[in-house]
């Protein structure tokens, strides 16, 4: 769609679900912000001070929210802690948190911190096949004694897209706070958090948003919660036009901006500031359409040429995110062998090979070549020689 707008590395890159590629607009924006630092020094804060808030309008369009419900700040885990401190208030009758066994581990670490703090319990929804979840099992967890549930929009392992609209309705019926981790969906598919009545959401910006490694994450807080005072108060969440009056008490910014804690990295914000320009060129619905075309095509190729690989990503487009995951006993070795051939997928334990054909910059010809090389590696078992190349970073 916009391949020429990105700086594409040598070979074939299918790991945009882990780290999106650098766009030319991001590089230019980072360079401009660096130049401001060089030439303006502290006076640069005249344009940096409201930078996080200036990105909210564009981000709101990607998550289906009002601009004041969205803010760019922190990272997923830090933001999740800030939101849990405010939204998780266990009582004698509603005290449990629910998540799933397939959640990204750092989300579970944050949730465990708060259940341990209050002496309550984290309940985990199990997977019947170790890779996907059923609506029935998820909805069964919406019990009367549950205070808060956190669900991912897309499972990082299998790429299954969960029906957040359905679960949000269920949460409202049961008076349960519903939080969402949109790390593996923002920038790849449309959302409607406001109309779905999701209570809060978090995400990162370095995957499909292509904002760069270490880019600032994001927060959504539904307007129905704007009356809440953040439990974790910080400098950047203070009312901007009075913050330098140095008052000894906290007056929060309106909306999601109140959940900012520390001064953001301007260079990290600049990567996102630049990458969002790409989303002004293409509608998110068209991005989703192209993404589905590519993932469907890849699945068809795998079915036709790679019967040894078991596709664990849902075939149903309504339940599929932006990447395709396959099972193989030697998935890790296959990942390393592909990288040695300048084809970059990624691996997730114990046996998942993930490939993300990103709408912005991947092509069907690249998928043809990837499947051809995989067929060759499986035929000659060329991946077996990479046993000694296994590293801690996958």
SULJOWO-V999325 format. One record per residue. N is the residue number from 1. NEAR is the number of other ideal C-beta (glycine too) atoms within 10 Angstrom. Layout:
# SULJOWO-V999325
n = (N | N)
near = (NEAR | NEAR)
This chain:
# SULJOWO-V999325
n = (1 | 2 | 3 | 4 | 5 | 6 | 7 | 8 | 9 | 10 | 11 | 12 | 13 | 14 | 15 | 16 | 17 | 18 | 19 | 20 | 21 | 22 | 23 | 24 | 25 | 26 | 27 | 28 | 29 | 30 | 31 | 32 | 33 | 34 | 35 | 36 | 37 | 38 | 39 | 40 | 41 | 42 | 43 | 44 | 45 | 46 | 47 | 48 | 49 | 50 | 51 | 52 | 53 | 54 | 55 | 56 | 57 | 58 | 59 | 60 | 61 | 62 | 63 | 64 | 65 | 66 | 67 | 68 | 69 | 70 | 71 | 72 | 73 | 74 | 75 | 76 | 77 | 78 | 79 | 80 | 81 | 82 | 83 | 84 | 85 | 86 | 87 | 88 | 89 | 90 | 91 | 92 | 93 | 94 | 95 | 96 | 97 | 98 | 99 | 100 | 101 | 102 | 103 | 104 | 105 | 106 | 107 | 108 | 109 | 110 | 111 | 112 | 113 | 114 | 115 | 116 | 117 | 118 | 119 | 120 | 121 | 122 | 123 | 124 | 125 | 126 | 127 | 128 | 129 | 130 | 131 | 132 | 133 | 134 | 135 | 136 | 137 | 138 | 139 | 140 | 141 | 142 | 143 | 144 | 145 | 146 | 147 | 148 | 149 | 150 | 151 | 152 | 153 | 154 | 155 | 156 | 157 | 158 | 159 | 160 | 161 | 162 | 163 | 164 | 165 | 166 | 167 | 168 | 169 | 170 | 171 | 172 | 173 | 174 | 175 | 176 | 177 | 178 | 179 | 180 | 181 | 182 | 183 | 184 | 185 | 186 | 187 | 188 | 189 | 190 | 191 | 192 | 193 | 194 | 195 | 196 | 197 | 198 | 199 | 200 | 201 | 202 | 203 | 204 | 205 | 206 | 207 | 208 | 209 | 210 | 211 | 212 | 213 | 214 | 215 | 216 | 217 | 218 | 219 | 220 | 221 | 222 | 223 | 224 | 225 | 226 | 227 | 228 | 229 | 230 | 231 | 232 | 233 | 234 | 235 | 236 | 237 | 238 | 239 | 240 | 241 | 242 | 243 | 244 | 245 | 246 | 247 | 248 | 249 | 250 | 251 | 252 | 253 | 254 | 255 | 256 | 257 | 258 | 259 | 260 | 261 | 262 | 263 | 264 | 265 | 266 | 267 | 268 | 269 | 270 | 271 | 272 | 273 | 274 | 275 | 276 | 277 | 278 | 279 | 280 | 281 | 282 | 283 | 284 | 285 | 286 | 287 | 288 | 289 | 290 | 291 | 292 | 293 | 294 | 295 | 296 | 297 | 298 | 299 | 300 | 301 | 302 | 303 | 304 | 305 | 306 | 307 | 308 | 309 | 310 | 311 | 312 | 313 | 314 | 315 | 316 | 317 | 318 | 319 | 320 | 321 | 322 | 323 | 324 | 325 | 326 | 327 | 328 | 329 | 330 | 331 | 332 | 333 | 334 | 335 | 336 | 337 | 338 | 339 | 340 | 341 | 342 | 343 | 344 | 345 | 346 | 347 | 348 | 349 | 350 | 351 | 352 | 353 | 354 | 355 | 356 | 357 | 358 | 359 | 360 | 361 | 362 | 363 | 364 | 365 | 366 | 367 | 368 | 369 | 370 | 371 | 372 | 373 | 374 | 375 | 376 | 377 | 378 | 379 | 380 | 381 | 382 | 383 | 384 | 385 | 386 | 387 | 388 | 389 | 390 | 391 | 392 | 393 | 394)
near = (18 | 16 | 12 | 9 | 20 | 23 | 12 | 14 | 11 | 6 | 14 | 23 | 22 | 26 | 21 | 26 | 27 | 18 | 17 | 30 | 21 | 20 | 24 | 15 | 21 | 28 | 16 | 13 | 21 | 21 | 13 | 12 | 22 | 13 | 11 | 18 | 13 | 9 | 9 | 13 | 9 | 8 | 10 | 16 | 14 | 10 | 13 | 20 | 16 | 12 | 18 | 22 | 19 | 15 | 22 | 21 | 13 | 18 | 25 | 21 | 18 | 25 | 25 | 17 | 25 | 16 | 18 | 18 | 27 | 28 | 30 | 29 | 23 | 24 | 18 | 21 | 17 | 16 | 28 | 26 | 20 | 26 | 28 | 24 | 17 | 19 | 19 | 21 | 14 | 20 | 8 | 6 | 8 | 17 | 18 | 18 | 26 | 22 | 24 | 22 | 11 | 19 | 19 | 17 | 8 | 14 | 22 | 17 | 12 | 22 | 24 | 14 | 16 | 19 | 19 | 11 | 12 | 14 | 8 | 16 | 15 | 16 | 17 | 16 | 19 | 11 | 18 | 10 | 9 | 15 | 20 | 18 | 21 | 12 | 13 | 8 | 13 | 19 | 15 | 10 | 20 | 17 | 13 | 9 | 15 | 20 | 20 | 26 | 27 | 26 | 25 | 25 | 25 | 26 | 25 | 24 | 23 | 29 | 27 | 24 | 23 | 21 | 16 | 23 | 15 | 13 | 22 | 23 | 14 | 18 | 24 | 13 | 9 | 15 | 11 | 24 | 22 | 26 | 24 | 26 | 26 | 26 | 26 | 28 | 26 | 27 | 29 | 29 | 24 | 15 | 24 | 14 | 27 | 18 | 11 | 19 | 15 | 29 | 22 | 26 | 30 | 28 | 28 | 23 | 29 | 23 | 26 | 31 | 26 | 29 | 32 | 24 | 10 | 13 | 27 | 28 | 25 | 32 | 26 | 30 | 27 | 21 | 14 | 11 | 16 | 14 | 6 | 13 | 11 | 20 | 15 | 14 | 17 | 18 | 11 | 20 | 25 | 21 | 15 | 15 | 9 | 10 | 16 | 9 | 9 | 6 | 11 | 4 | 6 | 15 | 15 | 18 | 20 | 11 | 22 | 33 | 26 | 25 | 29 | 27 | 18 | 12 | 13 | 18 | 12 | 21 | 16 | 22 | 24 | 26 | 29 | 26 | 25 | 24 | 29 | 25 | 16 | 23 | 20 | 10 | 12 | 15 | 12 | 19 | 10 | 12 | 24 | 17 | 14 | 17 | 26 | 17 | 14 | 23 | 24 | 15 | 16 | 26 | 18 | 12 | 19 | 22 | 12 | 9 | 15 | 16 | 9 | 16 | 20 | 13 | 17 | 21 | 29 | 18 | 11 | 9 | 14 | 8 | 17 | 22 | 27 | 27 | 31 | 29 | 28 | 24 | 17 | 20 | 10 | 19 | 24 | 24 | 22 | 24 | 26 | 21 | 23 | 25 | 17 | 14 | 16 | 12 | 20 | 20 | 26 | 23 | 20 | 17 | 9 | 10 | 18 | 23 | 23 | 25 | 30 | 30 | 27 | 27 | 26 | 25 | 22 | 25 | 13 | 13 | 9 | 18 | 23 | 14 | 15 | 23 | 20 | 12 | 18 | 27 | 14 | 12 | 20 | 19 | 9 | 9 | 11 | 16 | 21 | 11 | 12 | 19 | 11 | 6 | 12 | 12 | 7 | 4 | 4 | 14)
